[in-house]
């Protein structure tokens, strides 16, 4: 009896995403309890249609699929779906594919709807079986799909673009249902909790980033970005009632104990390229490429070329043709389109399948509504769920490496790459949290407890830390910020699913702050530093609009019309807080940092987005009085505030100087660094340095959110108000408190031997504003383009003759480039500065207030 209800559900998903399957054969095998399918091809068009991502699948296949159904214990044991070796290759979508996807989507929707209807008809006939009690099938089906156990062994995902090949390999991933203690169990949604919990364990995740040549081959493989990392994801779903289609609250949190990343000099530009792609996708500024070849034929061809290494050069096949339209101005879509990739994701989450749209008419009395959905009719949209996503890591280690080619002894042997570690960043207690609800609320918080950065081995032929086994950590470490995790505690896990004190782990429903004013009152600078200590960022976006926006839109970008500016009550605020830090810039640290910068800019990638040329329309229509009044009431603005707490920055005398080779690359001059014979640098001890102390620095920046629409409207007015003119500027306000500088002397352990003050403590402020799109104001000479106000109540400079000579020596050690050795310091000079008070050579007091 039960087979006639459970089998169609399982087979519908298999048939929906896999090609060339015979449902009749699958049904007979599944009734026996086990199904084994081999060498399966995925329906790429279906995946692209439901994911609705700016990527296209080049290939996708499953080596083996196993389905085990315990028919005799269906109410107490989980259905197990095992996928052995699944591989997918993706690339960025072409402009031609983006234009034609609507044509393919209609046929895909028809095929999906027809398959759903064919699967639904026999089940409706058998629902009238008198041997089954009322509601029994509904309850059993919900329990079965809520406890499906999914196992994926050897998952391979590849992304290709230009010469970049990014691959992710997960040895094993398993998703199963758990109880309130997060232990494996057979559970069901029940009142009054209406909660379902799941766990996904990922084992041995390896991420590789390699470069391919013009023929599509990878000549040599780089060290993996991430090697065999295991982590756990906890999912917590809260429903409004037993018949809810989607959860009202969704929490997805991931915990990683140790994350060890490795980036080589060749991987760094590719890694930054991928980060730029993510930012361009978020802000809707991506420029799609337009492929001149055929869409369907090139997909399979390029996939085969990637595997076989045939001649394929994406640069010669594609070119930029246009810019992705900003997402907030998209037209209204149908309810089916509104599901998008979310509906596809939910199809793999058993919690939602039990009452999903695809089977609503089969187990519930709403038959007419179900039939209407099959024919494309709109149903009443559900309330947007609250989604909370979090990533937590106990310790992150990022190692930067320099590579060099090494040829084997044989002439025909392939070249090998040897990497050398030069820089390491360690970070403790990392948190990334996202809270969102539909399109009108988005918040992202990032923070970590402590971090430090230190030098490793040598750089540019200089063996400053080549044999650093017995080297003190304080000697190699040049940057520290925040606290250690042992002293701070596990505050970075606060209110996460991995915090035993969180509401979800104590049987209480969590409360979320979705109001901007309440959010600012709760997540203050003090609260952020108390939780983390080293770094805290809070990005908040809210929108209150009377017009309906398209679903799935990203916040903070728009191409709205000028008449719509006043109807959008949008706000974007970013706050960044950096805790107490100690930065010591010596030759080893400066050369390594600049070497990373030189490697990052050494590429030929085209930008994902380019500024559009501004064309001033002299005949643009004047805004109506109602539109002007609406603008006067509210204009959306982006606010950014950066706060740096007590800081210490030291510039030591250069012990070696090869900056001319690095600066030439950074400035765009392709000059290869000359080979420098390996040298063991004799560290100068004591080492003089200039030390700067600052109690607090605040940088505030504001800019109109949609200046391309605001400025043309305001500039067309004959006498715009001061408020409208104010919002046509970008404003910047810098405040600095407790700034002081002096000369110090460091011993071998980088401890301060003595201090000689040069600039006593003072405070200052700087304000500036810059007119946006000044070409619209060319006929308005009374409108200022820039304005600057500088406030300096007092400034005192004091130094002896010896201190002046030492300052000159430190400056010359950095300005005289290509000098590996440093002139010896006069011991009497140091004694005169740090061991004797000395008379003041000169004293300058400056009081300044400037408005320019």
NUMILO-535630 format. One record per residue (C-alpha): x, y, z. Coordinates in steps of 0.25 Angstrom, whole numbers, padded with zeros to 4 digits, always signed. Layout:
! residues N
   east  north     up
      X      Y      Z
...
! end
This chain:
! residues 852
   east  north     up
  +0000  +0000  +0000
  +0011  +0010  +0004
  +0019  +0007  -0008
  +0009  +0014  -0017
  +0010  +0027  -0009
  +0025  +0028  -0006
  +0031  +0023  -0019
  +0025  +0034  -0028
  +0031  +0044  -0018
  +0045  +0038  -0019
  +0045  +0036  -0034
  +0040  +0050  -0037
  +0052  +0056  -0032
  +0061  +0046  -0039
  +0054  +0047  -0052
  +0053  +0063  -0051
  +0069  +0064  -0051
  +0074  +0052  -0058
  +0073  +0049  -0073
  +0068  +0037  -0080
  +0061  +0029  -0069
  +0050  +0019  -0070
  +0040  +0021  -0058
  +0034  +0007  -0060
  +0048  +0000  -0058
  +0051  +0009  -0046
  +0038  +0007  -0040
  +0040  -0008  -0040
  +0054  -0007  -0034
  +0050  +0002  -0023
  +0039  -0007  -0019
  +0049  -0017  -0016
  +0056  -0008  -0006
  +0068  -0003  -0014
  +0071  +0004  -0027
  +0085  +0005  -0033
  +0087  +0015  -0045
  +0100  +0017  -0052
  +0106  +0027  -0061
  +0095  +0037  -0060
  +0095  +0050  -0068
  +0089  +0062  -0061
  +0078  +0071  -0068
  +0087  +0084  -0069
  +0075  +0093  -0074
  +0066  +0089  -0062
  +0078  +0092  -0052
  +0080  +0106  -0059
  +0066  +0109  -0059
  +0063  +0106  -0045
  +0076  +0112  -0039
  +0075  +0125  -0047
  +0090  +0128  -0044
  +0099  +0135  -0054
  +0106  +0122  -0057
  +0104  +0112  -0068
  +0107  +0097  -0066
  +0117  +0091  -0076
  +0115  +0077  -0071
  +0109  +0069  -0060
  +0108  +0055  -0057
  +0107  +0045  -0046
  +0115  +0032  -0046
  +0106  +0024  -0037
  +0093  +0027  -0030
  +0087  +0017  -0019
  +0073  +0018  -0012
  +0070  +0009  -0001
  +0056  +0009  +0005
  +0053  +0001  +0017
  +0039  -0003  +0014
  +0036  -0011  +0026
  +0042  +0000  +0036
  +0038  +0012  +0028
  +0032  +0019  +0040
  +0045  +0017  +0048
  +0057  +0016  +0039
  +0062  +0027  +0029
  +0062  +0026  +0014
  +0076  +0026  +0010
  +0080  +0033  -0003
  +0095  +0031  -0007
  +0102  +0038  -0018
  +0116  +0033  -0022
  +0124  +0042  -0030
  +0117  +0055  -0035
  +0124  +0064  -0044
  +0119  +0078  -0049
  +0127  +0088  -0057
  +0122  +0103  -0058
  +0126  +0116  -0065
  +0121  +0130  -0065
  +0108  +0131  -0073
  +0110  +0138  -0087
  +0101  +0149  -0092
  +0095  +0141  -0103
  +0091  +0130  -0093
  +0085  +0141  -0084
  +0077  +0146  -0095
  +0072  +0132  -0099
  +0069  +0126  -0086
  +0055  +0131  -0086
  +0052  +0123  -0098
  +0058  +0110  -0092
  +0051  +0113  -0079
  +0037  +0112  -0085
  +0040  +0098  -0090
  +0046  +0093  -0078
  +0034  +0098  -0069
  +0025  +0090  -0079
  +0033  +0078  -0077
  +0033  +0079  -0062
  +0018  +0082  -0061
  +0015  +0070  -0070
  +0024  +0060  -0062
  +0018  +0065  -0049
  +0003  +0064  -0054
  +0006  +0050  -0059
  +0012  +0046  -0046
  +0001  +0052  -0038
  -0011  +0045  -0045
  -0009  +0031  -0041
  -0007  +0035  -0027
  -0020  +0042  -0026
  -0027  +0030  -0030
  -0021  +0022  -0019
  -0024  +0032  -0008
  -0038  +0026  -0007
  -0032  +0013  -0001
  -0041  +0009  +0010
  -0031  +0001  +0017
  -0023  +0014  +0021
  -0028  +0022  +0032
  -0031  +0037  +0029
  -0018  +0046  +0031
  -0009  +0034  +0032
  -0003  +0035  +0018
  -0001  +0050  +0020
  +0006  +0048  +0034
  +0015  +0036  +0029
  +0019  +0043  +0016
  +0023  +0056  +0025
  +0032  +0047  +0034
  +0038  +0040  +0022
  +0043  +0052  +0015
  +0047  +0059  +0028
  +0057  +0048  +0031
  +0063  +0045  +0017
  +0078  +0042  +0019
  +0086  +0048  +0007
  +0101  +0043  +0006
  +0110  +0049  -0005
  +0123  +0042  -0007
  +0134  +0049  -0015
  +0127  +0062  -0020
  +0135  +0070  -0030
  +0131  +0084  -0034
  +0139  +0092  -0044
  +0138  +0107  -0049
  +0146  +0112  -0061
  +0148  +0126  -0066
  +0159  +0132  -0075
  +0171  +0124  -0070
  +0165  +0121  -0056
  +0161  +0107  -0052
  +0155  +0107  -0038
  +0152  +0093  -0033
  +0145  +0088  -0020
  +0146  +0073  -0016
  +0138  +0068  -0004
  +0142  +0054  +0000
  +0129  +0051  +0007
  +0116  +0059  +0011
  +0105  +0054  +0019
  +0091  +0060  +0023
  +0083  +0054  +0034
  +0072  +0058  +0044
  +0075  +0060  +0058
  +0069  +0063  +0072
  +0069  +0074  +0081
  +0083  +0070  +0086
  +0088  +0070  +0071
  +0089  +0055  +0071
  +0085  +0046  +0060
  +0070  +0042  +0062
  +0057  +0039  +0054
  +0049  +0052  +0057
  +0036  +0059  +0052
  +0030  +0072  +0053
  +0021  +0073  +0064
  +0014  +0083  +0073
  +0016  +0092  +0080
  +0031  +0093  +0076
  +0029  +0092  +0061
  +0044  +0090  +0059
  +0052  +0082  +0050
  +0067  +0080  +0052
  +0078  +0075  +0042
  +0093  +0073  +0042
  +0102  +0072  +0030
  +0116  +0067  +0032
  +0126  +0070  +0021
  +0139  +0062  +0021
  +0152  +0065  +0015
  +0149  +0078  +0007
  +0160  +0082  -0003
  +0160  +0095  -0011
  +0170  +0096  -0023
  +0172  +0109  -0031
  +0181  +0106  -0044
  +0184  +0114  -0056
  +0182  +0108  -0070
  +0189  +0111  -0083
  +0183  +0116  -0096
  +0180  +0101  -0100
  +0172  +0098  -0087
  +0183  +0090  -0080
  +0188  +0092  -0066
  +0203  +0092  -0068
  +0206  +0090  -0053
  +0198  +0090  -0041
  +0199  +0100  -0030
  +0198  +0096  -0015
  +0183  +0095  -0011
  +0176  +0107  -0005
  +0170  +0098  +0005
  +0174  +0084  +0008
  +0165  +0073  +0014
  +0157  +0082  +0023
  +0145  +0076  +0031
  +0134  +0084  +0036
  +0119  +0083  +0041
  +0107  +0090  +0037
  +0095  +0091  +0046
  +0081  +0094  +0040
  +0069  +0099  +0049
  +0055  +0101  +0043
  +0044  +0107  +0051
  +0030  +0106  +0044
  +0017  +0114  +0047
  +0008  +0101  +0047
  +0008  +0087  +0042
  +0003  +0091  +0028
  +0013  +0102  +0026
  +0019  +0101  +0012
  +0032  +0108  +0016
  +0039  +0110  +0030
  +0036  +0124  +0036
  +0050  +0124  +0042
  +0063  +0117  +0035
  +0076  +0116  +0042
  +0088  +0111  +0035
  +0101  +0111  +0043
  +0115  +0105  +0040
  +0126  +0103  +0049
  +0141  +0100  +0045
  +0151  +0097  +0056
  +0163  +0100  +0048
  +0164  +0106  +0034
  +0178  +0106  +0028
  +0178  +0114  +0015
  +0190  +0115  +0005
  +0192  +0125  -0006
  +0203  +0126  -0015
  +0208  +0138  -0023
  +0201  +0132  -0036
  +0188  +0129  -0029
  +0187  +0143  -0022
  +0182  +0150  -0035
  +0172  +0139  -0038
  +0167  +0139  -0024
  +0165  +0154  -0024
  +0158  +0152  -0038
  +0148  +0142  -0031
  +0145  +0152  -0020
  +0143  +0163  -0030
  +0133  +0154  -0037
  +0125  +0152  -0024
  +0125  +0167  -0021
  +0120  +0170  -0036
  +0109  +0160  -0035
  +0104  +0165  -0022
  +0104  +0180  -0027
  +0098  +0176  -0040
  +0110  +0182  -0048
  +0114  +0170  -0055
  +0117  +0171  -0070
  +0113  +0159  -0077
  +0121  +0154  -0088
  +0115  +0151  -0102
  +0119  +0138  -0109
  +0119  +0138  -0124
  +0118  +0123  -0125
  +0106  +0114  -0123
  +0101  +0113  -0109
  +0097  +0098  -0108
  +0109  +0093  -0117
  +0119  +0101  -0110
  +0115  +0096  -0096
  +0118  +0081  -0098
  +0130  +0084  -0107
  +0137  +0093  -0096
  +0134  +0083  -0085
  +0141  +0072  -0093
  +0153  +0081  -0096
  +0154  +0085  -0082
  +0156  +0070  -0078
  +0164  +0066  -0090
  +0172  +0078  -0091
  +0169  +0082  -0105
  +0170  +0095  -0111
  +0161  +0105  -0104
  +0163  +0120  -0101
  +0152  +0127  -0095
  +0158  +0140  -0097
  +0157  +0138  -0112
  +0143  +0134  -0112
  +0136  +0144  -0103
  +0136  +0159  -0102
  +0129  +0169  -0093
  +0116  +0174  -0099
  +0108  +0180  -0089
  +0105  +0182  -0074
  +0096  +0174  -0065
  +0083  +0182  -0062
  +0082  +0186  -0048
  +0074  +0177  -0041
  +0064  +0186  -0033
  +0058  +0191  -0045
  +0054  +0177  -0051
  +0040  +0175  -0055
  +0030  +0167  -0047
  +0031  +0152  -0049
  +0022  +0140  -0047
  +0021  +0133  -0035
  +0028  +0121  -0041
  +0040  +0130  -0044
  +0039  +0136  -0030
  +0043  +0122  -0025
  +0056  +0122  -0033
  +0068  +0115  -0027
  +0062  +0115  -0013
  +0051  +0105  -0018
  +0062  +0096  -0024
  +0070  +0097  -0011
  +0057  +0093  -0003
  +0054  +0081  -0012
  +0067  +0075  -0006
  +0062  +0079  +0009
  +0052  +0068  +0013
  +0046  +0078  +0023
  +0039  +0085  +0012
  +0036  +0074  +0003
  +0026  +0069  +0012
  +0017  +0081  +0009
  +0023  +0086  -0003
  +0016  +0092  -0015
  +0019  +0080  -0024
  +0010  +0070  -0016
  +0001  +0079  -0009
  -0011  +0074  -0017
  -0008  +0060  -0015
  -0008  +0059  +0000
  -0017  +0071  +0004
  -0031  +0075  +0000
  -0026  +0088  -0008
  -0028  +0081  -0021
  -0033  +0093  -0029
  -0021  +0101  -0024
  -0011  +0090  -0028
  -0017  +0090  -0042
  -0017  +0105  -0043
  -0002  +0105  -0040
  +0001  +0094  -0051
  -0005  +0103  -0061
  +0003  +0115  -0057
  -0007  +0122  -0049
  -0002  +0131  -0037
  -0005  +0127  -0023
  -0005  +0136  -0011
  +0010  +0139  -0008
  +0015  +0135  +0006
  +0022  +0144  +0016
  +0037  +0145  +0014
  +0044  +0136  +0024
  +0055  +0140  +0033
  +0068  +0135  +0029
  +0080  +0134  +0038
  +0093  +0129  +0032
  +0106  +0128  +0040
  +0120  +0124  +0038
  +0129  +0121  +0051
  +0144  +0117  +0051
  +0152  +0115  +0063
  +0166  +0118  +0056
  +0169  +0123  +0042
  +0183  +0122  +0037
  +0186  +0128  +0023
  +0200  +0126  +0018
  +0206  +0134  +0006
  +0216  +0127  -0003
  +0226  +0130  -0014
  +0228  +0120  -0025
  +0239  +0117  -0034
  +0241  +0107  -0046
  +0250  +0096  -0044
  +0254  +0087  -0056
  +0257  +0072  -0054
  +0270  +0066  -0058
  +0265  +0060  -0071
  +0262  +0070  -0082
  +0249  +0064  -0085
  +0244  +0064  -0071
  +0233  +0074  -0067
  +0236  +0086  -0059
  +0232  +0086  -0044
  +0228  +0097  -0035
  +0235  +0100  -0022
  +0228  +0109  -0012
  +0234  +0116  -0001
  +0226  +0122  +0011
  +0229  +0137  +0013
  +0217  +0142  +0021
  +0207  +0136  +0031
  +0194  +0142  +0036
  +0187  +0136  +0048
  +0173  +0139  +0053
  +0165  +0134  +0065
  +0150  +0134  +0067
  +0144  +0138  +0054
  +0130  +0140  +0051
  +0122  +0144  +0039
  +0107  +0145  +0041
  +0096  +0149  +0031
  +0081  +0152  +0035
  +0071  +0155  +0024
  +0056  +0156  +0022
  +0052  +0158  +0008
  +0057  +0170  +0001
  +0054  +0180  +0011
  +0064  +0176  +0022
  +0079  +0171  +0021
  +0089  +0171  +0031
  +0104  +0165  +0031
  +0113  +0165  +0043
  +0127  +0161  +0042
  +0137  +0160  +0054
  +0149  +0153  +0060
  +0155  +0152  +0074
  +0170  +0153  +0071
  +0180  +0153  +0060
  +0195  +0154  +0057
  +0204  +0154  +0045
  +0218  +0149  +0044
  +0230  +0147  +0034
  +0235  +0134  +0030
  +0248  +0130  +0023
  +0253  +0139  +0012
  +0248  +0149  +0002
  +0255  +0154  -0011
  +0268  +0146  -0008
  +0269  +0152  +0006
  +0270  +0141  +0016
  +0265  +0150  +0028
  +0257  +0138  +0034
  +0262  +0126  +0026
  +0266  +0119  +0039
  +0256  +0124  +0048
  +0255  +0111  +0056
  +0261  +0117  +0069
  +0256  +0131  +0065
  +0247  +0137  +0075
  +0233  +0139  +0071
  +0233  +0154  +0075
  +0244  +0156  +0066
  +0237  +0151  +0054
  +0223  +0156  +0058
  +0220  +0170  +0053
  +0205  +0172  +0055
  +0196  +0169  +0066
  +0182  +0173  +0069
  +0171  +0168  +0079
  +0172  +0157  +0089
  +0175  +0142  +0090
  +0163  +0133  +0089
  +0168  +0126  +0102
  +0166  +0140  +0110
  +0154  +0145  +0102
  +0146  +0132  +0103
  +0136  +0126  +0092
  +0128  +0139  +0091
  +0129  +0139  +0076
  +0119  +0127  +0076
  +0109  +0135  +0084
  +0094  +0132  +0080
  +0099  +0122  +0069
  +0094  +0108  +0068
  +0107  +0103  +0074
  +0105  +0112  +0086
  +0099  +0103  +0097
  +0093  +0116  +0103
  +0085  +0120  +0090
  +0070  +0120  +0090
  +0069  +0109  +0080
  +0078  +0100  +0089
  +0069  +0103  +0101
  +0055  +0100  +0094
  +0052  +0115  +0093
  +0049  +0122  +0080
  +0059  +0133  +0076
  +0056  +0147  +0074
  +0061  +0155  +0063
  +0064  +0170  +0062
  +0058  +0175  +0049
  +0057  +0190  +0052
  +0068  +0199  +0048
  +0067  +0208  +0060
  +0066  +0196  +0070
  +0078  +0190  +0062
  +0087  +0202  +0064
  +0084  +0203  +0079
  +0087  +0188  +0081
  +0099  +0186  +0073
  +0108  +0198  +0077
  +0123  +0200  +0077
  +0124  +0195  +0091
  +0116  +0182  +0089
  +0124  +0179  +0076
  +0137  +0180  +0084
  +0132  +0173  +0096
  +0129  +0161  +0087
  +0141  +0161  +0078
  +0152  +0171  +0082
  +0160  +0171  +0069
  +0151  +0175  +0058
  +0136  +0177  +0056
  +0128  +0181  +0044
  +0113  +0183  +0043
  +0106  +0185  +0029
  +0091  +0189  +0030
  +0082  +0191  +0019
  +0067  +0194  +0020
  +0057  +0198  +0010
  +0042  +0203  +0012
  +0036  +0205  -0002
  +0022  +0207  -0006
  +0025  +0201  -0020
  +0027  +0186  -0021
  +0041  +0182  -0024
  +0045  +0169  -0032
  +0048  +0157  -0024
  +0062  +0152  -0022
  +0067  +0166  -0023
  +0080  +0169  -0017
  +0080  +0181  -0008
  +0088  +0194  -0009
  +0087  +0195  -0024
  +0077  +0201  -0034
  +0074  +0207  -0047
  +0061  +0213  -0043
  +0055  +0225  -0050
  +0056  +0239  -0045
  +0042  +0240  -0041
  +0043  +0227  -0032
  +0054  +0233  -0024
  +0045  +0239  -0013
  +0037  +0226  -0012
  +0048  +0218  -0007
  +0051  +0219  +0008
  +0065  +0212  +0007
  +0077  +0213  +0016
  +0091  +0207  +0016
  +0100  +0208  +0027
  +0114  +0201  +0029
  +0122  +0202  +0042
  +0136  +0196  +0044
  +0143  +0196  +0057
  +0157  +0192  +0059
  +0162  +0189  +0073
  +0176  +0193  +0079
  +0187  +0189  +0070
  +0202  +0189  +0069
  +0208  +0190  +0055
  +0223  +0190  +0054
  +0228  +0193  +0039
  +0242  +0188  +0037
  +0250  +0184  +0025
  +0245  +0169  +0025
  +0230  +0173  +0027
  +0230  +0185  +0017
  +0236  +0176  +0006
  +0227  +0165  +0008
  +0215  +0173  +0008
  +0219  +0181  -0005
  +0223  +0167  -0011
  +0208  +0163  -0009
  +0203  +0176  -0015
  +0212  +0174  -0027
  +0207  +0160  -0029
  +0193  +0164  -0027
  +0194  +0175  -0038
  +0202  +0166  -0048
  +0191  +0161  -0057
  +0183  +0165  -0070
  +0169  +0162  -0066
  +0158  +0171  -0071
  +0149  +0178  -0060
  +0136  +0172  -0058
  +0130  +0186  -0058
  +0133  +0199  -0064
  +0128  +0213  -0061
  +0118  +0217  -0072
  +0120  +0230  -0079
  +0112  +0241  -0074
  +0104  +0248  -0085
  +0097  +0261  -0080
  +0083  +0263  -0086
  +0081  +0278  -0087
  +0066  +0275  -0091
  +0063  +0266  -0079
  +0049  +0269  -0073
  +0048  +0277  -0060
  +0042  +0270  -0048
  +0029  +0273  -0043
  +0026  +0280  -0030
  +0021  +0267  -0024
  +0034  +0260  -0028
  +0043  +0271  -0022
  +0035  +0271  -0009
  +0037  +0256  -0008
  +0052  +0257  -0010
  +0052  +0268  +0001
  +0046  +0258  +0011
  +0056  +0247  +0008
  +0068  +0243  +0000
  +0074  +0230  +0001
  +0089  +0231  +0006
  +0101  +0221  +0008
  +0108  +0224  +0021
  +0121  +0218  +0025
  +0128  +0220  +0038
  +0142  +0214  +0041
  +0147  +0215  +0056
  +0161  +0211  +0060
  +0164  +0210  +0075
  +0177  +0212  +0082
  +0188  +0209  +0071
  +0203  +0208  +0071
  +0211  +0209  +0058
  +0226  +0208  +0057
  +0235  +0211  +0045
  +0248  +0205  +0048
  +0261  +0208  +0041
  +0262  +0200  +0028
  +0272  +0188  +0029
  +0271  +0185  +0014
  +0264  +0193  +0003
  +0260  +0187  -0010
  +0247  +0195  -0012
  +0251  +0200  -0026
  +0248  +0186  -0032
  +0235  +0185  -0025
  +0230  +0199  -0027
  +0232  +0198  -0042
  +0223  +0186  -0043
  +0212  +0193  -0034
  +0213  +0205  -0043
  +0211  +0197  -0055
  +0225  +0195  -0061
  +0227  +0181  -0065
  +0241  +0180  -0060
  +0246  +0167  -0055
  +0253  +0167  -0041
  +0268  +0164  -0043
  +0273  +0152  -0036
  +0279  +0156  -0023
  +0290  +0147  -0016
  +0285  +0141  -0003
  +0290  +0149  +0008
  +0289  +0147  +0023
  +0284  +0160  +0029
  +0291  +0165  +0041
  +0280  +0171  +0050
  +0283  +0184  +0056
  +0281  +0184  +0071
  +0277  +0193  +0077
  +0269  +0197  +0065
  +0264  +0212  +0064
  +0250  +0215  +0060
  +0239  +0225  +0059
  +0227  +0222  +0067
  +0213  +0228  +0065
  +0202  +0227  +0076
  +0188  +0230  +0073
  +0177  +0229  +0084
  +0165  +0229  +0074
  +0163  +0231  +0059
  +0149  +0233  +0053
  +0146  +0234  +0038
  +0132  +0236  +0033
  +0128  +0236  +0019
  +0114  +0238  +0012
  +0110  +0238  -0002
  +0096  +0238  -0009
  +0091  +0224  -0012
  +0086  +0227  -0026
  +0094  +0240  -0030
  +0093  +0236  -0045
  +0078  +0239  -0044
  +0078  +0250  -0033
  +0088  +0259  -0039
  +0081  +0261  -0052
  +0068  +0264  -0045
  +0074  +0274  -0035
  +0083  +0281  -0045
  +0071  +0284  -0054
  +0064  +0292  -0043
  +0067  +0307  -0044
  +0068  +0309  -0029
  +0071  +0296  -0022
  +0070  +0296  -0007
  +0081  +0295  +0002
  +0077  +0281  +0006
  +0076  +0276  -0008
  +0090  +0282  -0011
  +0096  +0275  +0001
  +0091  +0261  -0004
  +0098  +0264  -0017
  +0112  +0263  -0010
  +0120  +0252  -0005
  +0124  +0256  +0010
  +0137  +0252  +0017
  +0140  +0255  +0032
  +0153  +0251  +0038
  +0155  +0252  +0053
  +0168  +0249  +0060
  +0170  +0249  +0076
  +0183  +0248  +0084
  +0193  +0247  +0072
  +0207  +0247  +0077
  +0221  +0243  +0071
  +0234  +0240  +0076
  +0247  +0232  +0074
  +0249  +0219  +0081
  +0260  +0208  +0081
  +0256  +0193  +0080
  +0264  +0182  +0086
  +0265  +0168  +0080
  +0252  +0164  +0085
  +0245  +0176  +0079
  +0243  +0182  +0093
  +0244  +0197  +0095
  +0258  +0201  +0102
  +0255  +0216  +0102
  +0246  +0227  +0096
  +0249  +0241  +0092
  +0237  +0249  +0089
  +0237  +0258  +0077
  +0222  +0262  +0075
  +0214  +0263  +0088
  +0199  +0259  +0088
  +0190  +0267  +0080
  +0176  +0265  +0073
  +0172  +0270  +0059
  +0160  +0269  +0049
  +0158  +0270  +0034
  +0145  +0271  +0026
  +0144  +0271  +0011
  +0133  +0269  +0001
  +0133  +0266  -0014
  +0122  +0269  -0024
  +0116  +0257  -0031
  +0115  +0257  -0046
  +0120  +0272  -0047
  +0118  +0272  -0062
  +0103  +0274  -0059
  +0107  +0287  -0052
  +0116  +0293  -0063
  +0106  +0305  -0064
  +0105  +0307  -0049
  +0118  +0315  -0045
  +0112  +0317  -0031
  +0112  +0303  -0028
  +0125  +0299  -0022
  +0132  +0286  -0027
  +0140  +0284  -0015
  +0142  +0289  -0001
  +0151  +0286  +0010
  +0152  +0290  +0025
  +0164  +0287  +0033
  +0165  +0289  +0049
  +0177  +0289  +0056
  +0176  +0295  +0070
  +0191  +0294  +0073
  +0203  +0286  +0069
  +0217  +0285  +0075
  +0230  +0280  +0069
  +0242  +0278  +0078
  +0255  +0271  +0075
  +0270  +0272  +0079
  +0281  +0272  +0068
  +0284  +0257  +0071
  +0269  +0254  +0069
  +0269  +0262  +0056
  +0281  +0254  +0051
  +0274  +0241  +0055
  +0262  +0244  +0047
  +0270  +0248  +0035
  +0277  +0234  +0036
  +0264  +0227  +0037
  +0258  +0234  +0025
  +0271  +0232  +0016
  +0271  +0217  +0019
  +0257  +0216  +0012
  +0259  +0227  +0001
  +0272  +0221  -0004
  +0267  +0209  -0011
  +0275  +0197  -0016
  +0284  +0198  -0004
  +0284  +0185  +0003
  +0293  +0189  +0014
  +0290  +0200  +0024
  +0301  +0210  +0029
  +0306  +0207  +0043
  +0300  +0216  +0054
  +0308  +0224  +0063
  +0306  +0218  +0077
  +0309  +0232  +0083
  +0298  +0237  +0075
  +0288  +0227  +0081
  +0293  +0230  +0095
  +0291  +0244  +0093
  +0277  +0243  +0089
  +0272  +0232  +0099
  +0280  +0233  +0111
  +0281  +0248  +0112
  +0270  +0258  +0113
  +0277  +0268  +0105
  +0273  +0282  +0102
  +0262  +0285  +0092
  +0268  +0289  +0079
  +0256  +0296  +0074
  +0241  +0297  +0078
  +0230  +0300  +0068
  +0216  +0303  +0072
  +0205  +0304  +0061
  +0191  +0308  +0063
  +0183  +0306  +0050
  +0169  +0307  +0045
  +0167  +0306  +0030
  +0155  +0307  +0021
  +0158  +0305  +0007
! end
